[in-house]
Amino acid sequence: MPPTDTPASTSLRERKKTETWHAIHDAAAELALDDDTKHVTVEAIASEAGISQRTFFNYFPTKEDAILGVMPPSAPELPEDFLDEEGLIHRTTELLLTVGRSTYAEGDADRRSKLFEKFPHLLLRRREMMMQGEDLVYQMIATAMADHPAWSGGLNGHSVEQAARMLTMAAGVPLRYLIVTRGAAGGYLAQSSVDDALDLYQDLYRKLS
């Protein structure tokens, strides 16, 4: 009978995976900052990180993802009162921010800003990751709405999917506003800035309603 994993062994394995992920990202980012993305190869990254090229591809699909240190977006479970009408836009914006932050390593914003400044083409990858995060949030909200008595019938002739998509896009406006007006090249948006953008968004919506 094969041995079963204990919580301790599982925790150790996860910690080792995290350490390897960071070692690869650190090696890739520093090589890129020292040279150029064209000259940074998977072979060079793997050698610098002390791993095989096969191991590299267990963690990152491309050298660009390793350089930026990006990972697939993840999201917390929605609380039971998430779809309450009051404050729904605000909660959805916060959810988008949480999901967006999950795609990057914590505490890496300064180096990421330098990478975006030196290699503007990497901003396209950031946009792709933002879109993946938005799609994850949309899917979560559409699923929650379909099971919610106040939302399952859609909204004034529009389907649940349409309502969920519009909510997700509307909630993303304050974040896009901050990226355009304040840069946030490293992918970090301060909470105070998010709150200020949300206040502006809601004030403008009330003014125009």
Salt bridges, closest charged atoms under 4 A:
ASP5 OD2 - ARG13 NH2 2.89
GLU14 OE2 - LYS17 NZ 4.00
ASP26 OD1 - ARG111 NH2 2.67
GLU30 OE2 - ARG111 NH1 2.94
ASP35 OD1 - HIS39 ND1 3.22
ASP65 OD1 - ARG125 NE 2.65
GLU94 OE2 - HIS90 NE2 3.46
ASP108 OD2 - HIS25 NE2 2.48
ASP108 OD1 - ARG111 NE 3.15
ASP108 OD2 - ARG112 NH1 3.93
GLU128 OE1 - ARG125 NH1 2.87
GLU134 OE2 - ARG176 NH2 2.54
ASP135 OD1 - ARG165 NH2 3.43
ASP196 OD2 - ARG182 NH2 3.48
ASP203 OD1 - ARG206 NH2 2.61
